[in-house]
């Protein structure tokens, strides 16, 4: 069997400094199935037999080639960001890419309770009111108090893997939705991922070339056509004097062209 591999930027599986963890593998043989291909790919990360993979989705391109994405698990615990994609034709898998994480030495028995971790997450969010505290809103949005999910959280920046609780926290005062990761051994807040993005905040300055304060109103406001419930299709002109717009009759000006 002929194989060739390529590595990309970053740290490897166990997040050792200077080693890549995003990889590709070209398979120059036929009749290789998903399991066999992923097993070959996992050798690039020195993974043991305690890892498993669950298919997330499949797509077929215009050529009829199949592309299947899999989620990585360690002892049945999901590894955040650990995914692999197989590419196959009628002769089997011919190419595979992804980034996996080596957590062979990670302790998977929490020493912090789920309730304590949840309390720490709430303290970090520090909202006045949460979605599950409003019965009507909770019913409409189908949101309950988060139970928390035990996951492996790879921190590439610090070059370490953490056992963590992941909470999906939705607040209504202020309006926010965050994925909060809490270390299951120390209780430390590892990371907060804002699911709801706010245009008046810069969350990653490295990704923003021009500070928000220097943007012109014309750069922020985009006109367009929207389907209204009672007035058909109407051209929409956001109010330049009110940048915090919502799609309601009170805050959105409608221009009839």
C-alpha positions in Angstrom: 0.0 0.0 0.0 1.4 3.4 -1.0 0.7 6.3 1.3 1.8 9.9 1.3 1.1 12.5 4.0 1.3 16.3 4.4 1.3 18.4 7.6 0.1 22.0 8.0 0.6 24.8 10.5 0.1 24.6 14.3 1.0 22.0 16.9 0.5 18.2 16.6 -1.9 15.8 18.4 -0.4 16.2 21.9 0.2 19.9 21.1 3.9 19.8 21.2 5.5 23.0 20.2 6.5 23.4 16.6 4.7 20.3 15.3 1.7 20.3 13.0 -1.7 18.8 14.0 -3.6 19.4 10.7 -2.7 16.7 8.3 -3.6 15.1 5.0 -3.0 11.6 3.8 -3.2 10.4 0.2 -4.0 6.7 -0.3 -2.6 5.2 -3.5 -4.4 1.9 -3.4 -8.0 0.7 -3.9 -10.8 -0.8 -1.8 -10.0 1.1 1.4 -13.1 1.8 3.5 -13.8 4.5 6.1 -12.6 2.6 9.1 -9.4 1.4 7.4 -8.6 4.9 6.1 -9.2 6.6 9.5 -7.0 3.9 11.2 -4.2 4.7 8.8 -4.7 8.4 9.4 -4.7 8.0 13.2 -1.2 6.5 13.0 0.0 10.0 12.0 -1.0 11.1 15.5 0.3 8.0 17.4 -3.2 7.3 18.7 -4.0 4.2 20.6 -7.1 1.9 20.5 -9.2 4.1 22.9 -10.3 6.4 20.1 -13.5 6.2 18.0 -15.2 8.2 15.3 -18.9 9.0 14.6 -20.0 10.2 11.2 -21.3 13.8 11.3 -22.5 14.1 7.7 -21.9 13.1 4.1 -22.0 15.0 0.8 -21.6 14.0 -2.8 -20.1 16.5 -5.3 -20.9 17.0 -9.0 -18.4 14.3 -9.9 -20.1 11.7 -7.7 -17.3 11.7 -5.2 -18.2 11.2 -1.5 -17.0 13.4 1.3 -17.7 12.1 4.9 -16.9 14.0 8.0 -16.3 12.2 11.4 -16.1 13.4 15.0 -13.2 12.1 17.2 -13.9 10.6 20.6 -11.6 9.5 23.3 -13.1 6.7 25.6 -16.5 7.9 24.3 -15.8 11.5 25.3 -16.1 14.0 22.4 -12.9 15.8 21.5 -13.8 19.4 20.5 -12.4 20.4 17.1 -11.2 16.8 16.5 -12.6 15.9 13.1 -11.5 14.0 10.0 -12.9 14.0 6.5 -12.6 11.0 4.1 -12.9 11.5 0.3 -13.9 8.5 -1.7 -14.9 7.3 -5.2 -16.1 4.0 -6.5 -12.7 2.5 -5.8 -12.8 3.5 -2.1 -11.2 6.2 0.0 -8.4 7.9 -1.9 -7.7 11.0 0.3 -8.2 12.0 4.0 -7.6 15.2 5.9 -8.4 16.6 9.3 -6.9 17.4 12.7 -6.9 14.9 15.5 -5.7 15.2 19.1 -3.6 12.8 21.1 -5.1 12.6 24.6 -3.6 9.2 25.5 -2.5 10.4 29.0 -5.5 12.5 29.9 -7.4 11.7 33.0 -11.0 11.4 32.1 -12.4 11.3 35.7 -13.6 14.7 36.8 -12.6 16.1 40.1 -14.9 19.1 40.0 -18.7 18.4 40.1 -20.9 19.3 37.2 -22.9 21.6 39.5 -19.8 23.5 40.7 -18.5 23.9 37.1 -22.0 25.2 36.1 -21.9 27.7 39.0 -18.4 28.9 37.8 -19.7 29.3 34.2 -22.7 31.4 35.4 -20.4 33.5 37.5 -18.2 34.2 34.4 -21.3 35.1 32.3 -22.8 37.2 35.1 -26.1 37.9 33.3 -29.1 39.3 35.1 -31.6 36.9 33.6 -31.2 33.6 31.7 -33.5 32.0 29.1 -34.5 29.1 31.2 -35.7 31.5 33.9 -38.4 32.9 31.6 -41.0 30.1 31.2 -42.6 31.5 28.0 -39.3 32.4 26.3 -37.8 29.0 27.3 -40.8 27.2 25.8 -40.7 29.2 22.5 -36.9 28.8 22.1 -36.9 25.2 23.4 -34.1 26.1 25.8 -33.7 24.6 29.2 -31.1 25.0 31.9 -28.0 23.5 30.4 -26.9 20.2 31.9 -23.4 20.4 30.6 -21.4 18.0 28.4 -18.1 16.4 29.4 -15.6 17.0 26.5 -11.9 17.1 25.8 -10.9 20.7 25.1 -7.6 21.1 23.2 -5.9 24.4 23.9 -3.4 24.8 21.1 -2.1 28.1 22.3 -1.1 26.7 25.7 -0.2 23.3 24.1 -2.4 21.2 26.5 -5.6 19.2 26.4 -8.2 19.6 29.1 -11.0 17.5 30.4 -13.8 20.1 30.5 -17.5 20.7 31.0 -19.2 22.5 28.1 -22.2 24.7 28.8 -24.5 26.4 26.2 -25.7 29.4 28.2 -28.4 31.6 26.8 -29.2 34.9 28.6 -31.9 37.4 27.8 -30.7 40.3 30.0 -28.3 41.0 28.4 -29.1 39.1 25.2 -26.2 36.7 24.7 -25.5 33.1 24.0 -22.1 31.6 25.0 -20.5 28.2 24.9 -18.5 28.1 28.1 -15.8 25.6 28.8 -14.9 24.9 32.4 -11.9 22.7 33.4 -13.3 19.5 35.0 -10.2 19.3 37.3 -9.6 22.9 38.4 -12.9 24.6 37.8 -11.1 27.3 35.7 -12.9 29.0 32.8 -11.0 27.8 29.8 -12.8 29.5 27.0 -16.1 31.4 26.2 -17.3 31.3 22.6 -20.0 33.9 21.8 -22.6 32.2 19.5 -24.5 35.5 19.2 -22.1 38.1 17.7 -22.5 41.8 18.4 -21.5 44.3 15.7 -20.5 46.9 18.3 -17.8 44.7 19.9 -14.5 43.5 18.5 -14.0 40.0 19.8 -10.8 39.2 17.9 -8.8 42.3 17.1 -6.3 40.3 15.0 -9.2 39.5 12.6 -10.3 43.1 12.3 -8.3 45.5 10.1 -10.3 48.6 10.9 -11.5 49.5 14.5 -15.3 49.7 14.7 -15.1 53.3 16.0 -13.5 54.4 12.7 -16.1 52.9 10.4 -18.5 55.2 8.6 -22.2 54.7 8.9 -22.4 54.0 5.2 -20.1 51.0 5.7 -22.3 49.6 8.4 -25.7 50.1 6.8 -26.8 48.0 3.9 -30.1 48.5 2.0 -32.0 45.6 0.7 -35.4 44.0 0.0 -37.3 42.1 2.7 -40.5 40.2 2.7 -43.0 41.8 5.1 -45.9 39.9 6.7 -48.7 42.3 5.5 -47.1 44.7 3.0 -45.4 42.3 0.6 -41.9 42.9 -0.6 -40.4 46.2 0.5 -37.1 48.0 0.0 -35.5 48.4 3.5 -33.4 51.5 4.4 -31.8 51.2 7.9 -32.0 54.4 10.0 -28.5 56.0 10.1 -29.3 57.6 13.4 -30.0 54.3 15.1 -27.3 51.6 14.4 -28.8 49.1 16.8 -31.5 47.8 14.4 -33.9 45.0 14.8 -36.4 43.8 12.2 -39.4 45.5 13.6 -41.7 48.3 12.5 -40.5 50.5 15.4 -36.8 50.6 14.3 -36.6 49.8 10.6 -37.5 52.5 8.0 -39.2 51.2 4.9 -38.7 53.0 1.6 -41.3 52.6 -1.1 -39.6 52.7 -4.5 
